[in-house]
Amino acid sequence: MKDTKSQLTLFSFESRYSMLTDEQYLLRNDHRKEPSDDEIQIDNESDIIDPTFADELDHDFRRETGINAPRHFMFPESPPHSHSSLCRGVRDIFRPILPQITSRSLALNAKCQNIQHEAFMVDHRRDCAESDSFNLDEGSTLNLWSAGFVVVNLYLGYGLLAVPWAVAEGGVLSLVPLALICAVMSWSGKLLVRCFNRMRPSKRTYSDIGYKSFGRIGASLTALAVGFGFAATLCVDTILLWRNSQYLVDSFSSDPVSTSWTSFICTVLALPTLWILNLSEMSFVPFIGAVCKSFAIFVVAVCCVLNMDSVADHVQRGDIRIYPKDAQSLSVSMGIFLFSFSGHSALPAVYAAMREPDRFEALLDRCFVALFVIHSVFALSGSMPFGKDTDVVITHNLLWRHLDGDDVDGGGKKGAQIFLVEILLMFLCCGLYFELSPICSSLAEFPEVIVFGITSPFLQRMLRTMMFLFCVAVSYLILNHLPVLMAMTGSLCSITAGIVCPALFCWAVFRNHSTYFKRATLLCAASVAALSGCFLLFNSIHLFPH
C-alpha cells in the first residue's frame, strides 16, 4: 500500500513538473542554484538580480523606490495628453544625467530618476482622476525620441565650434575618418553598456567595472583616462569662454579688450558656480546647452547661405582643401573629431532611464548617424565660406574679424550676419559659463570619493576651487594652442576611455561566456585603437611648438 501511494505521489509530481514550460523550468532550476561568492547572479534577458547579495538591498536601489520598478498592472489606454504632460516630457528630456564614475554619481542619478518618478506619479494621479483609464508604461522614463535627443545632446559639446577648422586642415576627405570614428564609437558604446549591465546595480560605475576587470590597474587606467578627459574638457571650455567673451565685447567696442582682463573677469565670475554642490540646482544646464548648439548650427548654415559668392570664389580658386596637407594635419583633424565624441561615460545612465532599454543599441546607431550628419554639415558650412582663413573658433570668422573694417561694412548681408553672431555669442557665453561647474564636479569626483574621501562641503568647495584655478593656469599658458590641446585629448583620453577600455572590459567580463573569435576581436580592436592613439598623439605633440 505504501509503494502504491509513493508511486502515485511520484507520478503526480512528475506530471505536474512535466507540464511546466521551458521558461518556468529554467526559472525553477535557477532558484535552486546555490549562490557563489564571486559570481554575478544576473539574468541577461530579464535583468533579474539575485537578492541574496546584501548590497542589492540598499535603500537607493530597492524596487519600491520606483527605479526600474515592476509594472504591476496596466490598461490599454492612457489619459489624454495635457499641457502638464508636455511640460513633464520636456523636463524628462533635459534631466541632469551624470557620468557614473563612482558610487556618488550613481546615487545622484538614482535620486534624480526617483524624483522624476515621484513627480510623474503626482501628475499621473491628477490625470487619472479625470479619466477612467491610465497607463503606467509612460512613467518617468525616456521614450525613444527623448533618449535619442539626450544622446545627441550629450555628444554635441562646445568643441563643435572647432570642427570647421578641423575639416579646413584635414580636407574634405577627412569626413571619411569622421564616419569611421562614429561607427567605432557606436560599437564601443554598446560594449560599455553591456559591461555595465553585467554588474550589480550598486556597482555600475567606471571605478567598479575597472576594478572588477583588471583589479587596481584597471581602476587606475579608468581613473586616469576619465579624469584627464574632464580636465582637458574644462580647459577647452574655459578657453572658449574667454575667446567668445572677448569677441562679444570687441563687437560692441572700437578698442580691442585685453585677453588678460577678459580671462581674469570670466574666471572670477565663474568661481561662485563651482561652489554649488547640488547639481540638481543646475538642471537648466542641458537646456541651455541644447539651445546654444542648435542656434550655432542655425547661424552657421544661414551665414553659409548669405556668403555663397565667397564659397563659389573659394571653389574656383581651389582654396578649399580636398586632401589633407600632410599626416600631421590629418592627425590633428582626427584628434578634434575624437574629442567631440567623448560622452561615453553617460551612456549607461541613459540606458537605465530608457522605457525600452532593449532598443538602446539600434537607437545608438541612429544617434551616431545623426551626429555624423550634423558634424559634416556644420563643418562644411563653417569652412567653405572662409577657406584657408578658417579660425579654430568659427565665431571669430562669422564676425569677419579676419578681414579689414572696410570689407566688413561693405554689404548689408554682413551686417545682418554680425547681428546674428552677436546673439549667438551671448548664448555661447551663457552656456559655457554654466557648463564649467558640472565638468569641475565630475573632475573632482575621483579625488573626493576614492582618493581623499572628502565629505565636508567646505573641503569640497576648496578642492574644486584649487582644481579649477590649476586648469585656468594651464588654459592661459596654452591659450594659442587650442587645436593641439583638443587633438591631444582626443588621441589620448577619448580613445582610451571610449574604445580601449570598453573593449578590454568586455573581454574581461564576458571572457567565460564568449567565443574565441569574439575575444580575439576585442583584443585586436583595443590594440589597434591604442596604436592609433599613440600615432595621433605623437603627431599632435610634434605640432605643439608651432
Buried (B, 14 or more C-beta within 10 A) or exposed (E): EEEEEEEEEEEEEEEEEEEEEEEEEEBEEEEEEEEEEEEBBBEEEEEEBBEEBEEBEBEBBEEEBBBBBEEEEEEEEBBEEEEEBEEBBEBBBBBBBBBBBBBBBBBBBBBBBBBBBEBBBEBBEEBBEEEEEBBBEBBBBBBBEBBBBBBBBBBBBBBBBBBBBBBBBBBBBBBEBBBEBBBBBBBBBBBBBBBBBBBBBBBBBBBBBBBBBBEEEBBBBBBBBBBBBBBBBBBBBBBBBBBBBBBBBBBEEEEEBEBEEBBBBBBEEBBEBBBBEEBEEBEEBBBBBBEBBEBBBEBBBBBBEBBEEBBEEBEEEEBBBEEBEEEBBBBBBBBBBBBBBBBBBBBBBBBBBBBEBEEBBEBBBBBBBBBBEBBBBBBBBBBBBBBEBBBBBBBBBBBBBEBEEEEBEEEEEBEEBBEBBBEBBBBBBBBBBBBBBBBBBBBBBBBBBBEEEBEEEEEBBEBBBEBBEEBBEBBBEBBEBBBBBBBBBBBBBBBBBBBBBBBBBBBBBBEEEBEEEBBEBBEEBBEBBBEBBEBBBEBBBBBEEE
